[in-house]
Amino acid sequence: MQLAASMSRLGTESAFKILAKAKAMEAAGRDIINLGIGAPDFRTPDNIVEAGKKAMDDGFHFYTPAKGLPQLREAVTNDIQKYRGVSIDPENVMVVPGGKPTMFFAIMMFGEPGAEIMYPNPGFPIYESMINYSGAKAVPIELQEETGFAFDPDRVLAQINDNTRLIIINTPANPTGGVLERDVIERFVKGLEKFPNVVLLSDEIYSRLLYDGLEHVSFMEYESIRDRTILLDGWSKTYSMTGWRLGYGVWPKNLIDHAERMQINCTSCPSAPIQMAGLEALTGPQDAVDMMLNTFDERRKLIVDLLNDVPGFSCIVPKGAFYAFPNITGTGMKSKALEELLLEEVGVATVSGTSFGHMGEGYIRFSYASSTDNIKDALARVKDCMASRG
């Protein structure tokens, strides 16, 4: 059979490959600690689970509107008003099965041969994968440790040209834990006003996972670019609902119909009972969100201290999400080789920095969405492993 040439340009998400390998090693009797996958280790809060069960009992078994249930889209706009201070028309909201469809639709909407799409590097690997698949040129936005893995607005703006169609920004960020603060965002927005044809995809899936009193600054706040900003968010990280597959996009008025057509062609609509669980998540008690955030904060401080005690490692403090991204150049090893060593020799699953783009060389990602005991045990193994190598 002859596959389309575009399939050769399609990448993957290495964390899922590592998860599968770790599970296979566990099944073979190995003791594995997985600090690779980016998924909270908490159960979905009980009130959300019960809402999903009730929806199934109440007959939510059928298609919904392609953009999602009206009451859920209304709840999304209320949530955006509450946490971002922005008023959104529910007609501009489209609920989708997870976070990825929004980025897929946006990239395919603007990506084609001759176009350029800018994306963070190191960054979520699906950005670059989908840009390449679309036929567009993937133009990296370099994120540097020296700036807390933020970016220089002037440098990014200087990369824009007549072929630039879309810019992808992610804050708080995967894999770095970096956060763009208001001064950086405002400088970038001011500069972006000079490029009225460039669309922004703002991935804010970790918007509720911030530490040390930092505020989440959303690009939706800025009226001057709101009519060309696509917001990506969802339930997976905030409510520990990764396996439920529920997310949403807020689309500009002139793009929402195109997005809806893509949804109809791709998935028809999100799952009806899962949407009702999502409704409960947004409108019900938020105590579990606060509890998870406080626990992640404790783990964040712990893992940074332990990583900085590993020979050859140095780790700045992440400001958001639940990832640490230590610099491992002091080990003298390449990122992928170290990932393989830690899994094979000491049973600790991590993700190579190069899984997030070529600018991730010299780094490795640890997820602290795991128990304190797991983090302590894993880092003890890592420290012993690196110490034994001299």
C-alpha positions in Angstrom: 0.0 0.0 0.0 1.1 3.6 -0.6 0.7 6.0 2.2 0.3 9.8 1.6 3.7 11.5 1.8 2.4 13.7 4.6 2.4 10.7 6.9 6.2 10.7 6.9 6.0 14.2 8.4 3.8 13.2 11.3 5.5 12.9 14.6 4.3 11.6 18.0 4.2 12.3 21.7 7.1 10.4 23.3 5.5 10.4 26.7 3.0 7.8 25.5 5.7 5.6 24.1 7.6 5.8 27.3 4.4 5.0 29.3 3.8 1.9 27.1 7.4 0.7 27.6 7.3 1.3 31.3 4.0 -0.6 31.6 5.6 -3.5 29.6 8.6 -3.5 31.9 6.2 -3.6 35.0 4.3 -6.5 33.5 7.6 -8.3 33.2 8.3 -7.8 36.9 10.4 -4.6 37.0 9.8 -2.0 39.7 9.1 1.2 37.7 8.4 4.7 38.9 6.8 6.8 36.1 7.7 10.5 36.3 7.3 10.7 32.5 3.6 11.0 31.7 1.9 14.4 32.3 -1.2 13.3 34.1 -2.3 14.1 37.7 -2.2 11.0 39.9 -5.4 12.0 41.7 -8.8 10.5 41.1 -11.3 12.7 39.3 -13.3 14.4 42.1 -16.3 12.3 43.2 -18.9 15.0 42.4 -17.7 15.0 38.8 -17.8 11.2 38.5 -21.3 11.1 40.0 -22.5 13.7 37.4 -21.2 11.6 34.6 -22.9 8.5 36.0 -26.1 10.4 36.5 -26.0 11.7 32.9 -25.8 8.1 31.6 -28.7 7.0 33.9 -30.7 10.0 32.7 -30.4 9.2 29.0 -27.6 11.4 27.8 -26.8 8.8 25.1 -27.1 10.7 21.9 -25.5 13.3 19.7 -25.2 16.8 21.0 -24.8 20.0 18.9 -21.4 19.9 17.2 -20.1 22.7 19.3 -21.3 21.1 22.6 -24.2 21.3 24.9 -25.5 24.9 25.2 -25.4 24.8 29.0 -21.8 23.7 29.0 -20.7 26.4 26.6 -22.5 28.9 28.9 -20.6 27.5 31.9 -17.3 27.8 30.0 -18.0 31.5 29.4 -18.9 32.0 33.0 -15.6 30.3 34.0 -13.7 32.6 31.6 -15.3 35.6 33.1 -14.5 34.5 36.6 -10.8 33.5 36.1 -9.8 35.7 33.2 -12.1 38.7 33.6 -13.3 38.5 29.9 -16.8 38.4 28.6 -17.2 35.8 25.8 -20.2 34.9 23.6 -21.1 31.2 24.2 -21.5 30.9 20.4 -17.8 31.3 20.1 -17.1 28.3 22.3 -16.6 24.8 20.9 -16.3 21.8 23.2 -14.0 19.1 21.9 -12.7 15.6 22.9 -9.6 16.7 24.8 -7.1 19.5 24.3 -5.5 18.4 21.0 -8.5 18.9 18.6 -8.3 22.7 19.1 -4.7 22.8 18.2 -5.2 20.3 15.4 -8.1 22.4 13.9 -6.1 25.6 14.2 -3.0 24.3 12.7 -4.8 22.6 9.8 -6.9 25.8 9.3 -3.8 27.9 8.6 -1.0 25.4 7.7 -0.2 24.7 4.1 2.9 24.7 1.9 4.4 28.2 1.8 2.9 29.2 5.1 4.9 29.5 8.4 3.7 28.7 11.9 5.6 29.7 14.9 5.7 27.5 18.0 7.6 27.2 21.3 10.7 25.0 21.4 11.2 23.2 23.7 7.4 22.8 23.7 4.5 20.3 23.5 5.6 18.0 20.6 2.3 17.9 18.8 2.7 21.5 17.8 5.7 20.8 15.6 4.3 17.5 14.5 1.1 18.9 13.2 2.7 21.9 11.6 5.0 19.6 9.6 2.0 17.4 8.7 0.1 20.4 7.4 2.9 21.2 5.0 3.7 24.6 6.6 7.2 25.6 7.8 7.6 25.1 11.6 9.5 28.2 13.0 10.7 27.7 16.5 10.3 30.3 19.3 13.4 29.6 21.4 12.7 29.3 25.1 15.8 29.8 27.3 16.6 28.7 30.8 18.2 32.1 31.6 14.8 33.8 31.3 12.8 31.1 33.2 11.9 29.6 29.8 10.0 32.7 28.8 10.8 34.4 25.4 12.1 37.7 24.2 9.1 39.5 22.6 11.2 41.6 20.3 13.1 38.5 19.0 9.8 36.7 18.3 8.3 39.7 16.6 11.4 40.0 14.4 10.7 36.5 13.1 7.3 37.4 11.7 7.2 37.8 7.9 4.6 37.8 5.1 4.3 34.0 5.3 3.5 33.9 9.0 -0.1 32.7 9.5 -0.2 31.5 13.1 1.8 31.8 16.3 1.4 29.3 19.1 2.0 30.3 22.7 1.8 28.1 25.8 1.7 29.5 29.3 2.1 27.9 31.8 4.2 25.7 29.7 4.9 22.1 29.1 7.7 20.8 29.4 9.5 23.7 31.1 7.0 24.9 33.8 7.7 28.4 32.5 5.2 31.2 32.8 4.9 34.4 30.8 4.3 37.3 33.1 2.3 40.4 32.3 5.1 42.6 31.2 6.3 40.1 28.6 2.8 39.4 27.3 2.0 43.2 27.0 5.2 43.9 25.0 4.4 41.0 22.7 0.7 42.0 22.3 1.7 45.6 21.5 4.1 44.4 18.8 1.6 41.9 17.4 -0.8 44.8 16.8 1.4 45.7 13.8 0.7 42.3 12.2 -3.1 42.2 11.8 -3.1 39.1 9.6 -1.3 36.9 12.1 -3.5 34.6 14.3 -2.6 33.6 17.8 -3.3 30.2 19.4 -3.0 30.6 23.1 -2.7 27.2 24.8 -3.7 27.8 28.4 -4.5 24.2 29.5 -2.4 24.7 32.7 -4.0 28.1 33.6 -5.1 27.1 37.1 -1.7 25.6 38.0 0.4 28.5 39.1 2.5 29.0 42.2 3.9 31.6 44.5 0.9 33.9 44.0 1.5 34.4 40.3 -1.5 35.5 38.3 -2.5 33.8 35.0 -2.4 36.4 32.3 -4.5 35.4 29.3 -4.1 36.7 25.8 -7.9 36.9 25.8 -7.7 39.9 28.0 -6.3 42.1 25.2 -9.1 43.5 23.1 -6.7 44.6 20.3 -6.0 41.0 19.3 -9.0 39.2 20.7 -10.6 39.0 17.2 -7.7 36.8 16.1 -6.9 34.9 19.2 -7.9 31.2 19.7 -8.0 30.1 23.3 -7.3 26.4 24.2 -8.2 25.1 27.6 -10.0 22.1 29.1 -10.6 19.8 32.0 -7.7 17.3 31.9 -5.2 19.0 34.1 -7.3 21.2 36.4 -9.8 18.5 37.3 -7.6 15.4 36.9 -9.8 14.3 33.9 -7.2 13.2 31.4 -8.9 10.0 30.5 -12.3 11.7 30.1 -11.1 13.5 27.0 -12.8 16.9 27.3 -11.5 20.3 26.2 -12.7 23.5 24.6 -11.6 26.2 22.2 -12.8 29.8 22.1 -12.7 31.0 18.5 -13.0 34.4 17.0 -16.4 35.1 15.4 -14.9 34.8 11.9 -13.4 31.4 12.6 -15.9 29.5 14.7 -18.0 28.3 11.7 -14.8 26.9 10.2 -13.9 25.2 13.4 -17.4 23.7 13.7 -17.1 22.3 10.2 -13.9 20.6 11.1 -15.4 19.2 14.3 -18.3 17.8 12.3 -16.0 16.2 9.8 -13.7 14.8 12.5 -15.6 13.8 15.6 -19.3 15.0 15.1 -19.5 16.1 18.7 -18.0 15.4 22.2 -19.5 12.6 24.3 -22.8 13.7 25.8 -22.5 12.2 29.4 -18.9 13.4 29.6 -20.0 17.0 28.8 -22.4 16.7 31.8 -19.4 15.7 34.0 -17.6 18.7 32.6 -20.5 21.0 33.5 -20.4 19.7 37.1 -16.6 20.4 37.2 -17.1 24.0 36.3 -20.2 24.8 38.4 -19.6 22.5 41.4 -17.2 22.9 44.4 -13.6 23.8 43.6 -12.1 22.4 46.8 -10.4 19.5 45.0 -8.7 21.9 42.5 -7.2 23.9 45.5 -6.1 20.7 47.2 -4.4 19.4 44.1 -2.6 22.7 43.5 -1.4 22.8 47.1 -0.1 19.3 46.8 1.6 20.0 43.5 3.3 23.0 45.1 4.7 20.8 47.9 6.0 18.3 45.4 7.4 21.0 43.2 9.6 22.3 46.0 10.7 18.8 46.9 11.6 17.6 43.4 13.6 20.8 42.7 15.7 20.3 45.9 16.3 16.7 45.1 17.2 17.3 41.4 19.7 19.9 42.4 21.3 17.3 44.6 21.9 14.9 41.7 25.5 15.1 40.3 25.5 16.9 37.0 22.0 18.2 37.3 20.8 21.8 37.9 17.2 22.8 38.0 15.5 26.2 38.2 12.2 26.4 40.0 9.2 26.0 37.7 6.4 28.6 38.1 3.5 26.6 36.7 2.2 23.3 35.4 3.6 20.2 37.1 6.9 19.6 35.4 10.6 20.1 36.3 13.0 20.6 33.5 16.5 20.2 34.8 19.7 21.0 32.9 21.7 17.8 32.6 24.7 19.1 30.6 26.9 18.5 33.7 26.4 14.8 33.3 28.1 14.8 29.9 25.3 12.8 28.4 22.8 13.5 25.7 19.1 13.8 26.8 17.9 10.7 25.0 20.7 8.6 26.3 20.0 9.7 29.8 16.3 9.0 29.5 17.1 5.4 28.3 19.7 4.9 31.1 17.4 6.0 33.9 14.5 3.7 32.7 16.7 0.7 31.9 19.1 0.8 34.8 17.1 2.2 37.7 13.5 2.0 36.6 12.7 5.7 36.5 10.6 6.9 33.5 11.4 10.4 32.4 11.1 12.2 29.0 14.1 13.4 27.1 14.2 17.2 26.4 14.6 16.5 22.7 11.2 14.9 22.7 10.0 18.5 22.9 12.1 19.9 20.1 15.8 20.1 19.2 16.2 23.0 21.6 15.5 20.7 24.5 18.9 19.0 24.1 20.7 19.2 27.5 17.4 18.8 29.5 15.1 16.1 30.7 11.5 16.4 31.9 10.3 15.0 35.3 6.6 15.2 36.1 5.8 15.8 39.7 2.2 14.7 39.2 3.1 11.7 41.3 3.3 10.9 45.1 5.9 12.3 47.4 7.1 8.8 48.1 7.5 8.1 44.4 9.4 11.3 43.9 11.8 10.6 46.8 12.4 7.0 45.7 12.9 7.9 42.1 15.3 10.8 42.8 17.3 8.6 45.2 17.7 6.1 42.4 18.7 8.8 39.9 21.2 10.3 42.3 22.8 6.9 43.0 22.9 6.1 39.3 24.6 9.4 38.4 27.0 9.2 41.4 28.1 5.7 40.4 29.1 7.1 37.0 31.6 9.4 38.6 
